[in-house]
Amino acid sequence: MQPASGWQWSLWGLQLCLLWSLCLGSPSPPTGPEKRNGSQGLRFRLAGFPRKPYEGRVEIQRAGEWGTICDDDFTLQAAHVLCRELGFTEATGWTHSAKHGPGTGRIWLDNISCRGTEQSVSECTSRGWGNSDCTHDEDAGVICKEQRLPGFSDSNVIEVEHQLQVEEVRLRPVVGRGRRPLPVMEGLVEVRLPEGWAQVCDKGWSNHNSHVVCGMLGFPSTKRVNTAFYRLLSQRQQHSFGLHGVACVGTEAHLSLCSLEFYRTNDTIRCPGGSPAVVSCVPGPLYTVSSGQKKPPPRKSPEEARVRLKGGSHPGEGRVEVLKSGTWGTVCDRKWDLQAASVVCRELGFGSAREALSGARMGQGMGAIHLSEVRCSGQEPSLWKCPHRNITAEDCTHSQDAGVRCNLPYTGVEAKIRLSGGRSRYEGRVEVHVGGPGSPRWGLICGDNWGTLEAMVACRQLGLGYANHGLQETWYWDSGNVTEVVMSGVRCTGTELSLDQCAHHGAHVTCKRAETRFTAGVICSETASDLLLHAALVQETAYIEDRPLHMLYCAAEENCLASSARTANWPYGHRRLLRFSSQIHNVGRADFRPKAGRHSWVWHECHGHYHSMDIFTHYDILTPNGTKVAEGHKASFCLEDTECQEDVSKRYECANFGEQGITVGCWDLYRHDIDCQWIDITDVKPGNYILQVVINPNFEVAESDFTNNAMKCNCKYDGHRIWVHNCHIGDAFSEEANRRFERYPGQTNNQII
């Protein structure tokens, strides 16, 4: 026998190979780098849904059997090695908890540890092949850089061989020739296949299938369809069927998780005796607004919601918070999956979940953590109906807060707004599309009264997240040929889905400064800060001090005393001060920075510090019916990181004209003994009151959530002492608990009860 040289085979060797079925095809020289020894016998692929070609659940074929990798101890270094095995240059991230859906078969690797420089995953340490204590709910995935290795050949397959995937689904309306309003809620089900869009045969089609399709399209539920009408209509039309045999359980978050049968290319007869599947979906409360309405109708159900989302930059995403015993709290991400996330999304009027987020990806909450190890089947009407475990403080921390991203209906609102002149797609002068079908045109928005709340709505409509700034002058951004101002008087609450839903002037535009330079602009950002006051600390540190006037000259100069102090007999006498500490946390996803740059900070000689904002907090004493009887305010004389979480480093320090701000995961502490950290209550009579503290009251700095910027406490003052209790963030209680708080017993004649 002649020895084999390179890839040249002898006739005898080829016959032997064929006899033992060792060859899968004719030998040919490899087009890529030589296969590494460590990967002999292994094949790799990416699987799961919905995903891009360079990301997914990692699956390994060993000994002819496909399996997965457990996410225990998985790191970015392991992802680098696996991405190279798959033919990509490196990893940009990795996923855990079966983000791309649970796999099947063996779990080949567990507790995998790589340096990142290994030539093969088999060189990494682990518990050994096939030795695992995980379930498929813990399958790991990778997100690879799109750049491929030079000359890499797909001997290690990326897709499942010969298997089609359903990545996109849509409804194609067939009724009504006029312009149909968005979102489309009824029509033929179509799926995108490699050869284009195709219909689905309705043989065996069930309500479970419709439920899954509506969930993917952003709708929480379905309704009955007049199938006889559509069947009659379909007889007059030609159809291109690509899918049949769809069998969903109804709990799937994506159609690709259902049992599917695809028609083969050579199938000449498709869907005999059947017709295209038709689905009709029911929109959630946010999307029931007709084209003529400005605001959504009020909720019909008198029941208060027991689940909400906080901290998301887009509708239908955020940190999951649940209501228990009248108080809102978060959910621990242990065993958090797409089924539980989908229950939350549908409960809130959205579709199924696009992502189940863990690790406080939507920012950390404060206060209680109500639920852990939530296990939903996907059929429950509420997250509270799912089996779960009540936890103690030792079981979970807010660094493990669960979040969701839900599927949303396509409304087309982003096509009615655009930015021009900016340095990036996240900034520019705002232009809106107005006019009917006969005379559509782009125009500008008057800058009068345009602020952060209006900019937040514009950025949300653009799909660009939060607003960093709302600008009233945009002379430095060229508007091109668009010079007409078509909208004015825009006033938003900040929660609207589009500027059309905000209050604004009608067809008649009224603008004080009509020049193009005074039109509205925005700077958007995918992340934002979120300030939260530590309410318990206010309650623990509140006390009364009678401070001599001769010690209050600086405070008077900075307007930190009541107006009656101006007529006092200086320097004799005293002022009665309600003092307390305030600890302000940044629980958002971006640092909190003053609106004004260092060049415009004002030096105050008396206290020896710079003011970076005119007003940072309001301190008020209110009667139970809301009448203000005393007030205080504080400029942000020193925004800095007093303390941080263990894994966060301080970035801001005021000393020596340093940068001011609050880092994510840090807090700024104003101690009770600092000047102006008080309310002057010298003129307040004995009685029952409400202490209110509001951070960033003028919305000068953008935040992801302004509803949690106010804190309230009950307080009782007898003329000598004060009792402060029941302190809470403005949105920490249920509506009923807040109503009880506002009915705090008291008398308008200020008599003690």
WOTA-V420377 format. One record per residue. N is the residue number from 1. RES is the residue in three letters. SS is DSSP state (H for helix, E for strand, C for the rest). OMEGA is omega as a letter, one per 20 degrees, with the letter a starting at -180 (none if undefined). Layout:
n & res & ss & omega
N & RES & SS & OMEGA
N & RES & SS & OMEGA
//
This chain:
n & res & ss & omega
1 & MET & C & r
2 & GLN & C & r
3 & PRO & C & r
4 & ALA & C & r
5 & SER & E & a
6 & GLY & C & a
7 & TRP & C & r
8 & GLN & E & a
9 & TRP & C & r
10 & SER & C & r
11 & LEU & H & a
12 & TRP & H & a
13 & GLY & H & r
14 & LEU & H & r
15 & GLN & H & r
16 & LEU & H & r
17 & CYS & H & a
18 & LEU & H & a
19 & LEU & H & a
20 & TRP & C & r
21 & SER & C & a
22 & LEU & C & a
23 & CYS & C & r
24 & LEU & C & a
25 & GLY & C & a
26 & SER & C & r
27 & PRO & C & r
28 & SER & C & a
29 & PRO & C & r
30 & PRO & C & r
31 & THR & C & a
32 & GLY & C & r
33 & PRO & C & a
34 & GLU & C & a
35 & LYS & C & a
36 & ARG & C & a
37 & ASN & H & a
38 & GLY & H & a
39 & SER & H & a
40 & GLN & C & r
41 & GLY & C & a
42 & LEU & E & r
43 & ARG & E & a
44 & PHE & E & r
45 & ARG & E & r
46 & LEU & E & a
47 & ALA & E & r
48 & GLY & C & a
49 & PHE & C & g
50 & PRO & C & a
51 & ARG & C & r
52 & LYS & C & a
53 & PRO & C & a
54 & TYR & C & r
55 & GLU & E & r
56 & GLY & E & r
57 & ARG & E & a
58 & VAL & E & r
59 & GLU & E & a
60 & ILE & E & r
61 & GLN & E & r
62 & ARG & E & a
63 & ALA & C & r
64 & GLY & C & a
65 & GLU & E & r
66 & TRP & E & r
67 & GLY & E & a
68 & THR & E & r
69 & ILE & E & r
70 & CYS & E & a
71 & ASP & C & r
72 & ASP & C & r
73 & ASP & C & r
74 & PHE & C & a
75 & THR & C & r
76 & LEU & H & r
77 & GLN & H & r
78 & ALA & H & r
79 & ALA & H & r
80 & HIS & H & a
81 & VAL & H & a
82 & LEU & H & r
83 & CYS & H & r
84 & ARG & H & r
85 & GLU & H & a
86 & LEU & C & r
87 & GLY & C & r
88 & PHE & E & a
89 & THR & C & a
90 & GLU & C & r
91 & ALA & E & r
92 & THR & E & r
93 & GLY & E & r
94 & TRP & E & a
95 & THR & E & a
96 & HIS & C & r
97 & SER & C & r
98 & ALA & C & r
99 & LYS & C & r
100 & HIS & C & r
101 & GLY & C & r
102 & PRO & C & r
103 & GLY & C & r
104 & THR & C & r
105 & GLY & C & a
106 & ARG & E & r
107 & ILE & E & a
108 & TRP & E & a
109 & LEU & E & r
110 & ASP & C & a
111 & ASN & C & a
112 & ILE & C & a
113 & SER & E & a
114 & CYS & C & r
115 & ARG & C & a
116 & GLY & C & a
117 & THR & C & a
118 & GLU & C & r
119 & GLN & C & a
120 & SER & C & r
121 & VAL & H & r
122 & SER & H & r
123 & GLU & H & r
124 & CYS & C & r
125 & THR & E & r
126 & SER & C & r
127 & ARG & C & a
128 & GLY & C & a
129 & TRP & C & r
130 & GLY & C & a
131 & ASN & C & a
132 & SER & C & r
133 & ASP & C & a
134 & CYS & C & r
135 & THR & C & a
136 & HIS & H & r
137 & ASP & H & a
138 & GLU & H & a
139 & ASP & E & a
140 & ALA & C & r
141 & GLY & E & r
142 & VAL & E & r
143 & ILE & E & a
144 & CYS & E & r
145 & LYS & C & a
146 & GLU & C & a
147 & GLN & C & a
148 & ARG & E & r
149 & LEU & C & a
150 & PRO & C & r
151 & GLY & C & a
152 & PHE & C & r
153 & SER & C & a
154 & ASP & C & r
155 & SER & C & r
156 & ASN & C & a
157 & VAL & C & r
158 & ILE & C & r
159 & GLU & C & r
160 & VAL & C & a
161 & GLU & C & r
162 & HIS & C & a
163 & GLN & C & r
164 & LEU & C & r
165 & GLN & C & r
166 & VAL & C & a
167 & GLU & C & a
168 & GLU & C & r
169 & VAL & E & r
170 & ARG & E & r
171 & LEU & E & r
172 & ARG & E & a
173 & PRO & C & r
174 & VAL & C & a
175 & VAL & C & r
176 & GLY & C & a
177 & ARG & C & a
178 & GLY & C & r
179 & ARG & C & a
180 & ARG & C & r
181 & PRO & C & r
182 & LEU & C & j
183 & PRO & C & r
184 & VAL & C & a
185 & MET & C & a
186 & GLU & E & r
187 & GLY & E & r
188 & LEU & E & r
189 & VAL & E & r
190 & GLU & E & r
191 & VAL & E & r
192 & ARG & E & r
193 & LEU & E & a
194 & PRO & C & a
195 & GLU & C & r
196 & GLY & E & a
197 & TRP & E & a
198 & ALA & E & r
199 & GLN & E & a
200 & VAL & E & r
201 & CYS & E & a
202 & ASP & C & r
203 & LYS & C & a
204 & GLY & C & a
205 & TRP & C & a
206 & SER & C & r
207 & ASN & H & r
208 & HIS & H & r
209 & ASN & H & r
210 & SER & H & a
211 & HIS & H & a
212 & VAL & H & r
213 & VAL & H & r
214 & CYS & H & r
215 & GLY & H & r
216 & MET & H & a
217 & LEU & C & r
218 & GLY & C & a
219 & PHE & C & a
220 & PRO & C & a
221 & SER & E & a
222 & THR & E & r
223 & LYS & E & a
224 & ARG & C & r
225 & VAL & C & r
226 & ASN & C & a
227 & THR & H & a
228 & ALA & H & r
229 & PHE & H & a
230 & TYR & H & r
231 & ARG & H & r
232 & LEU & H & a
233 & LEU & H & a
234 & SER & H & a
235 & GLN & C & a
236 & ARG & C & a
237 & GLN & C & r
238 & GLN & C & a
239 & HIS & C & r
240 & SER & C & a
241 & PHE & E & r
242 & GLY & E & a
243 & LEU & E & r
244 & HIS & E & r
245 & GLY & E & r
246 & VAL & E & a
247 & ALA & E & r
248 & CYS & C & r
249 & VAL & C & a
250 & GLY & C & a
251 & THR & C & a
252 & GLU & C & r
253 & ALA & C & a
254 & HIS & C & a
255 & LEU & H & a
256 & SER & H & r
257 & LEU & H & r
258 & CYS & C & r
259 & SER & E & a
260 & LEU & E & r
261 & GLU & E & r
262 & PHE & E & r
263 & TYR & C & r
264 & ARG & C & a
265 & THR & C & a
266 & ASN & C & r
267 & ASP & C & a
268 & THR & C & r
269 & ILE & C & a
270 & ARG & C & r
271 & CYS & C & r
272 & PRO & C & r
273 & GLY & C & a
274 & GLY & C & r
275 & SER & C & a
276 & PRO & E & r
277 & ALA & C & a
278 & VAL & E & a
279 & VAL & E & r
280 & SER & E & a
281 & CYS & E & r
282 & VAL & E & a
283 & PRO & C & r
284 & GLY & C & a
285 & PRO & H & a
286 & LEU & H & a
287 & TYR & H & r
288 & THR & C & a
289 & VAL & C & r
290 & SER & C & a
291 & SER & C & a
292 & GLY & C & a
293 & GLN & C & r
294 & LYS & C & a
295 & LYS & C & r
296 & PRO & C & r
297 & PRO & C & r
298 & PRO & C & r
299 & ARG & C & a
300 & LYS & C & a
301 & SER & C & r
302 & PRO & C & a
303 & GLU & C & r
304 & GLU & C & r
305 & ALA & C & r
306 & ARG & C & r
307 & VAL & E & r
308 & ARG & E & r
309 & LEU & E & r
310 & LYS & E & r
311 & GLY & E & a
312 & GLY & C & r
313 & SER & C & r
314 & HIS & C & r
315 & PRO & C & r
316 & GLY & C & r
317 & GLU & E & r
318 & GLY & E & r
319 & ARG & E & a
320 & VAL & E & r
321 & GLU & E & a
322 & VAL & E & a
323 & LEU & E & r
324 & LYS & E & a
325 & SER & C & r
326 & GLY & C & a
327 & THR & E & r
328 & TRP & E & r
329 & GLY & E & a
330 & THR & E & a
331 & VAL & E & r
332 & CYS & E & a
333 & ASP & C & r
334 & ARG & C & a
335 & LYS & C & r
336 & TRP & C & a
337 & ASP & C & a
338 & LEU & H & r
339 & GLN & H & r
340 & ALA & H & r
341 & ALA & H & r
342 & SER & H & r
343 & VAL & H & r
344 & VAL & H & a
345 & CYS & H & a
346 & ARG & H & r
347 & GLU & H & a
348 & LEU & C & r
349 & GLY & C & r
350 & PHE & C & r
351 & GLY & C & r
352 & SER & C & a
353 & ALA & E & r
354 & ARG & E & r
355 & GLU & E & r
356 & ALA & E & a
357 & LEU & E & r
358 & SER & C & r
359 & GLY & C & r
360 & ALA & C & r
361 & ARG & C & r
362 & MET & C & r
363 & GLY & C & a
364 & GLN & C & r
365 & GLY & C & r
366 & MET & C & r
367 & GLY & C & a
368 & ALA & C & r
369 & ILE & E & a
370 & HIS & E & a
371 & LEU & E & r
372 & SER & E & r
373 & GLU & E & r
374 & VAL & E & a
375 & ARG & E & a
376 & CYS & C & r
377 & SER & C & a
378 & GLY & C & a
379 & GLN & C & a
380 & GLU & C & r
381 & PRO & C & a
382 & SER & C & r
383 & LEU & H & a
384 & TRP & H & r
385 & LYS & H & a
386 & CYS & C & r
387 & PRO & E & a
388 & HIS & E & r
389 & ARG & E & r
390 & ASN & C & a
391 & ILE & C & r
392 & THR & C & a
393 & ALA & C & a
394 & GLU & C & a
395 & ASP & C & a
396 & CYS & C & r
397 & THR & C & a
398 & HIS & H & r
399 & SER & H & r
400 & GLN & H & a
401 & ASP & E & a
402 & ALA & C & r
403 & GLY & E & a
404 & VAL & E & r
405 & ARG & E & a
406 & CYS & E & r
407 & ASN & C & a
408 & LEU & C & r
409 & PRO & C & r
410 & TYR & C & a
411 & THR & C & r
412 & GLY & C & a
413 & VAL & H & a
414 & GLU & H & r
415 & ALA & H & a
416 & LYS & H & a
417 & ILE & E & r
418 & ARG & E & r
419 & LEU & E & r
420 & SER & E & r
421 & GLY & C & a
422 & GLY & C & r
423 & ARG & C & r
424 & SER & C & a
425 & ARG & C & a
426 & TYR & C & a
427 & GLU & E & r
428 & GLY & E & r
429 & ARG & E & a
430 & VAL & E & r
431 & GLU & E & a
432 & VAL & E & a
433 & HIS & E & a
434 & VAL & E & r
435 & GLY & C & r
436 & GLY & C & a
437 & PRO & C & a
438 & GLY & C & a
439 & SER & C & r
440 & PRO & C & r
441 & ARG & E & r
442 & TRP & E & r
443 & GLY & E & a
444 & LEU & E & r
445 & ILE & E & r
446 & CYS & E & a
447 & GLY & C & a
448 & ASP & C & r
449 & ASN & C & r
450 & TRP & C & a
451 & GLY & C & a
452 & THR & H & a
453 & LEU & H & r
454 & GLU & H & r
455 & ALA & H & r
456 & MET & H & r
457 & VAL & H & r
458 & ALA & H & a
459 & CYS & H & r
460 & ARG & H & r
461 & GLN & H & r
462 & LEU & H & a
463 & GLY & C & a
464 & LEU & C & r
465 & GLY & C & a
466 & TYR & E & r
467 & ALA & E & r
468 & ASN & E & a
469 & HIS & E & r
470 & GLY & E & a
471 & LEU & E & r
472 & GLN & C & r
473 & GLU & C & a
474 & THR & C & a
475 & TRP & C & a
476 & TYR & C & r
477 & TRP & C & a
478 & ASP & C & a
479 & SER & C & a
480 & GLY & C & a
481 & ASN & C & a
482 & VAL & C & a
483 & THR & C & a
484 & GLU & C & r
485 & VAL & E & a
486 & VAL & E & a
487 & MET & E & r
488 & SER & C & r
489 & GLY & C & a
490 & VAL & C & r
491 & ARG & E & a
492 & CYS & C & r
493 & THR & C & r
494 & GLY & C & a
495 & THR & C & a
496 & GLU & C & r
497 & LEU & C & r
498 & SER & C & a
499 & LEU & H & r
500 & ASP & H & a
501 & GLN & H & r
502 & CYS & C & r
503 & ALA & E & r
504 & HIS & C & r
505 & HIS & C & r
506 & GLY & C & a
507 & ALA & C & a
508 & HIS & C & a
509 & VAL & C & r
510 & THR & C & a
511 & CYS & C & a
512 & LYS & C & r
513 & ARG & C & a
514 & ALA & C & a
515 & GLU & C & a
516 & THR & H & a
517 & ARG & H & a
518 & PHE & H & r
519 & THR & E & a
520 & ALA & C & r
521 & GLY & E & a
522 & VAL & E & r
523 & ILE & E & a
524 & CYS & E & r
525 & SER & E & r
526 & GLU & C & a
527 & THR & C & r
528 & ALA & C & r
529 & SER & E & r
530 & ASP & C & a
531 & LEU & E & a
532 & LEU & E & a
533 & LEU & E & r
534 & HIS & C & a
535 & ALA & H & a
536 & ALA & H & a
537 & LEU & H & r
538 & VAL & H & a
539 & GLN & H & a
540 & GLU & H & a
541 & THR & H & a
542 & ALA & C & r
543 & TYR & E & a
544 & ILE & E & r
545 & GLU & E & r
546 & ASP & E & a
547 & ARG & E & a
548 & PRO & E & a
549 & LEU & H & a
550 & HIS & H & r
551 & MET & H & a
552 & LEU & C & a
553 & TYR & H & a
554 & CYS & H & a
555 & ALA & H & r
556 & ALA & H & r
557 & GLU & H & a
558 & GLU & C & r
559 & ASN & C & a
560 & CYS & C & r
561 & LEU & C & r
562 & ALA & C & a
563 & SER & H & a
564 & SER & H & r
565 & ALA & H & a
566 & ARG & H & a
567 & THR & H & a
568 & ALA & C & a
569 & ASN & C & a
570 & TRP & C & i
571 & PRO & C & a
572 & TYR & C & a
573 & GLY & C & a
574 & HIS & E & r
575 & ARG & E & r
576 & ARG & E & a
577 & LEU & E & r
578 & LEU & E & a
579 & ARG & E & r
580 & PHE & C & r
581 & SER & C & r
582 & SER & E & a
583 & GLN & E & a
584 & ILE & E & a
585 & HIS & E & r
586 & ASN & E & a
587 & VAL & C & a
588 & GLY & C & a
589 & ARG & C & r
590 & ALA & C & r
591 & ASP & C & r
592 & PHE & E & a
593 & ARG & C & r
594 & PRO & C & r
595 & LYS & C & a
596 & ALA & C & r
597 & GLY & C & a
598 & ARG & H & a
599 & HIS & H & a
600 & SER & H & r
601 & TRP & C & a
602 & VAL & E & r
603 & TRP & E & r
604 & HIS & E & a
605 & GLU & C & a
606 & CYS & C & r
607 & HIS & C & r
608 & GLY & C & r
609 & HIS & E & r
610 & TYR & E & r
611 & HIS & E & a
612 & SER & C & r
613 & MET & C & r
614 & ASP & C & r
615 & ILE & C & r
616 & PHE & C & r
617 & THR & E & r
618 & HIS & E & r
619 & TYR & E & a
620 & ASP & E & r
621 & ILE & E & a
622 & LEU & E & r
623 & THR & E & r
624 & PRO & C & r
625 & ASN & C & r
626 & GLY & C & r
627 & THR & C & a
628 & LYS & E & a
629 & VAL & E & r
630 & ALA & E & a
631 & GLU & E & r
632 & GLY & E & r
633 & HIS & E & a
634 & LYS & E & r
635 & ALA & C & a
636 & SER & C & a
637 & PHE & C & r
638 & CYS & C & r
639 & LEU & C & a
640 & GLU & C & r
641 & ASP & C & r
642 & THR & C & r
643 & GLU & E & r
644 & CYS & E & r
645 & GLN & C & a
646 & GLU & C & a
647 & ASP & C & a
648 & VAL & C & r
649 & SER & C & r
650 & LYS & C & r
651 & ARG & C & a
652 & TYR & C & r
653 & GLU & C & a
654 & CYS & C & a
655 & ALA & C & r
656 & ASN & C & r
657 & PHE & C & a
658 & GLY & C & r
659 & GLU & C & r
660 & GLN & C & r
661 & GLY & C & r
662 & ILE & E & a
663 & THR & C & r
664 & VAL & C & a
665 & GLY & C & r
666 & CYS & E & r
667 & TRP & E & r
668 & ASP & E & a
669 & LEU & E & r
670 & TYR & E & a
671 & ARG & C & a
672 & HIS & C & a
673 & ASP & C & r
674 & ILE & C & r
675 & ASP & C & r
676 & CYS & C & r
677 & GLN & C & a
678 & TRP & E & r
679 & ILE & E & r
680 & ASP & E & a
681 & ILE & C & a
682 & THR & C & a
683 & ASP & C & a
684 & VAL & C & r
685 & LYS & C & r
686 & PRO & C & r
687 & GLY & E & r
688 & ASN & E & a
689 & TYR & E & r
690 & ILE & E & r
691 & LEU & E & a
692 & GLN & E & r
693 & VAL & E & a
694 & VAL & E & r
695 & ILE & E & r
696 & ASN & C & a
697 & PRO & C & a
698 & ASN & C & r
699 & PHE & C & a
700 & GLU & C & r
701 & VAL & C & a
702 & ALA & C & r
703 & GLU & E & r
704 & SER & C & a
705 & ASP & C & r
706 & PHE & C & a
707 & THR & C & a
708 & ASN & C & a
709 & ASN & C & a
710 & ALA & E & r
711 & MET & E & r
712 & LYS & E & r
713 & CYS & E & r
714 & ASN & E & r
715 & CYS & E & r
716 & LYS & E & a
717 & TYR & E & a
718 & ASP & C & a
719 & GLY & C & r
720 & HIS & C & a
721 & ARG & C & r
722 & ILE & E & r
723 & TRP & E & r
724 & VAL & E & a
725 & HIS & E & r
726 & ASN & E & r
727 & CYS & E & a
728 & HIS & E & r
729 & ILE & E & a
730 & GLY & C & a
731 & ASP & C & a
732 & ALA & C & a
733 & PHE & E & r
734 & SER & C & r
735 & GLU & H & a
736 & GLU & H & r
737 & ALA & H & r
738 & ASN & H & r
739 & ARG & H & r
740 & ARG & H & r
741 & PHE & H & a
742 & GLU & H & r
743 & ARG & C & a
744 & TYR & C & a
745 & PRO & C & r
746 & GLY & C & r
747 & GLN & C & a
748 & THR & C & r
749 & ASN & C & r
750 & ASN & C & r
751 & GLN & C & r
752 & ILE & C & r
753 & ILE & C & none
//
